[in-house]
Amino acid sequence: MSHLRHDLPPAVRARLNREHTPEAIRSRLNEGMKHSYLRDFIYGAIDGAVTTFAVVAGVVGAELAVGIVIILGLGNLFADGFSMAISNYLGTRAEHQVRRRTRRTEELHIKAIPEGEREEVRQLFAGKGFSGEQLDMVVEVITADPKRWVDTMITEEHGLALEGVSPWRAGWTTFIAFVVIGFIPLMPFVADLLAPGLLGNAVFMWSAVMTGLAFFIVGAIKAPFVGESWWRSGFETLLIGSVAAALAFGIGAALRGLA
């Protein structure tokens, strides 16, 4: 631990010291948990770009008209975006429901069989290395407060968080990211429809380049939050999108004669 501490740059060490004074810690803890919707944004943005460009690539591979590209692309954009948002909303709400049910169950168990629940607390913390008087004190402190007791069982026994993100915000974040980023592959085709010949014969190339850039930017945005380098995360996301696009284009080309 000391080796890691001495390896820190002076500016970083000074910032960490400021953030870990008793006053700073107390203030941060009093603010409560801050929920991040980054996962929902990344989830919607990447899938929106991938699926919309996959539709574009498949239609272009089948050599269909620009109007069909736009119709199918927009249809996929809003229908699939809505479906993903609803799925995310329902999944997030289900997590809340599981948490509430678990809390009710633990409250019932504590009232009905307190000694059995107290033994569960004892074994949970014995597994963390507590023993003897320390273990007795931990069990006594936790079980003295019913809410603290239930909270402990929820986190330690069931592995659940005490709070979660808002299902509505999670769903809306996914939908907005899906539609905004997912529209990028269609932009050159919309431009070509509004101003024929503006992009010449390079409409699909522009779509591919803009989509690739969108993939890379989304991956780069994700990087600081997950501790990766921006270029590695960006190229990883770009690679995933490229594989999906190549598959869709290949299938569209193979089925060209059916359209």
N, C-alpha and C positions, 0 to 999 in steps of 0.2 A: 504493500500500500504506500509506504514512504517513497519507494522508488518511483511510482507513478506520480506522486505528488510533486517530487522534485523535477520531474520531466515536464511539468506543465509550464507553458510560457508565463512570464510574470503578470501580463495583463489578464490572462485567464484565471490565474490563481487569485489575483486581487478581486476580480468579479465574483468568483465563487465564495471568497471570504465575506464579501458584502452581502451575498445572498444567504449566508448561513449564520448571521448574527441572531441572537435570540429574538430581537425585535422583528427582523425580516422573516424569520421562520414563523413566528406567531401571526404576522400579518398575512402571509401566504396561506397558512392553514385556515385562518378565519374566512378567507375568500371562498373556501370550499373547492370542490372538484370542478375543473373546467373541461367540458366535453368537446372533443374535436370531431368535426365532420369531414376530415380529410379523406378518410376511407371511402365515404359515400361519394365525394367529389371525384376521386381517382377512379372508383368503380364505374361511375356513370360516364366520365369523360373518355376513358379508354374504350369501354364497350360501345359508346356512341360512335366514336371515330372508326373503330374496327368494323362494326356491323354495317354502318352506312357506306363506308368505302368498299366493303365486301359486296354490297348490293350494286354499287357503281361499277366495280370491276367485273362482276358477273354479267351485268347488262352490256357493258362495253365489249366484253369478251364474246358475247353473243351477237355483236354488231347491230344493236337495236338503236332506235332514234333517240336524240337528246331529250325529247319530251318524255319518253318512257323512263329514261334515267331519272329525271326529276320527279315524276309521279311516283315511281317505286321507291325512290330515295326518301321523299318527304313522307310517304305512307309508312315506311319502315321507321323513320326518325321519330314520329309522334306516337305511333302504335307501340313500338318496342320500348321507347322511352317511358311511356305511361305504364307499360307492363312491368318494366324494371323498377320504376318508382313505387308502384303498388306492392311488388314483391318485397322490396326493401322495407317499406312501411310495415307490412304484415309480419315480416321476420323480426324486425326490431320490436314491434308491439308484443310478439310472442315471447321475446326475452323478458319484457316487463311482466307479462302474465305469469311466466315461470317463477320469476323472482317473488311476486306477490303470493303465489300459491305456496312456495317454499317457506315464506315468512309465516303464513297462517299455519302450516303444518308444524313448524318448529315451536310456535307459540302454544299450540295444542299439546305437543309432546312435553314441553316444559311444565305445563300445568298438570298433565296427567301422570307423567313419570319423571319427576325432577331429578331423582337420584340416578336414573339411567342416563339422562342428558348431561348431568354433572360428570358422570364417568366418561362420557364421550369427550367433554372438554379436557378432562385430565389426560386421556390417551392422546388426544390431538397435540397437546403441548408437551407431553412426554416425548412424543415423536420429534419434537423440535429441539430436544436436548435439555428440557427443564426436569428437575428431579428434587426430591426431598422437600425442604421448607419452601424453596422457591416455587416449586410446582404447586404446593398447597396454597401459597399466597396468590399465584396467578389464577387458580381455579376459584378461589374465594372472591377475588376482585371482579372477575368476569361474571360469575353467577349471582353477584349481589345486585346487579341491575338487569331487570328482564330485557330491556331493549339492547343493552350491550351484549347480553347473553345470546339473544336471537341473531344480532348482527354478526357475532363471532361464528355461530353455526353456519350462517349463510356463506360467509367468505371462506372459512377454514374447512368445513365439512363438505359443502356443496361446490365450492370454487366459483361462486357467483359474485359479481360486483354489487355493491349496495345501491348504486344508481346507474342509470343508463342514459343514452342520448334520447332526444325527443323523436318518436317515430315520424311525426309530421315533418320535422326539419330534415331528418335523414332521407325521407322520400322525396321532398322538394329539392334537396341538394343533388340527389341522383338524377332527377328529371332535368333540372336546369343544366347540369354539366353534360348530360347526354345530348340534349337538344343543341346547346351552343357549340360544343366541340364536334358533335356529329354532323352539324350543318356544313362544316368546313369542306368535306369532300364534294359537296354539291355546289359550292360557290362558283367555281369556274363554269359549270353547266348552266347555272342561272344567268351568269354574265353573258354567256354565249347566246342564250335564248333572248335576252333583252337587247343585246347588241351583236347580231350575227356577224361572224368573221373577226370579232375583236381579238380572239386568241388563236385564230387560224385553225390549223389541224392539231394544235397542241393542247386541246381542252383536257384530255385525260392526263397528259403529262403534268399540267398545272395542278390537277386534282391530286395526283400521286405525290407531287412535291409538297403541296400545302398540307396534305394529310400526314406525310412523313414528318414534316416540321411540327405539326400539332402533337403527334406521338412523342417526339423528342422533348418538346416543351413540357408536356404533362409529366413525363418521367423525370425531367430535371426539377420541376416544382416539388415532386414527391421526395426527392433525394434528401434534403435537409431534415425532414421529419423522420426518416428511417435510418439515418446515419450512413448513407451511401454517397459516393461521389456523383456530381450532377451529370457528368458525361456517361458514366457507367449506367446509371439509372435511365438516362435518356435513350441510350442505344439499346438497352434491354427492352424498353417499351416499343421502340421503333422496330425491333426485330420481331416482336410478337405480332404487331400490326401488319408487318410485311408478309409474314407467313399466312395470316388469315386472308389478306388481299390476294396473294398468289394462288391460294386454294380456290377462292371464289372466281378469279379470272380464268383459271384452268377449267373449272367445271362449266363456266359460261361458254368458253370456247369449244369444249367437247360437245355441248348440247346445242351448238349454234344452229344446226339444221332443224331443230324442233320449233324454233321461233318464227 
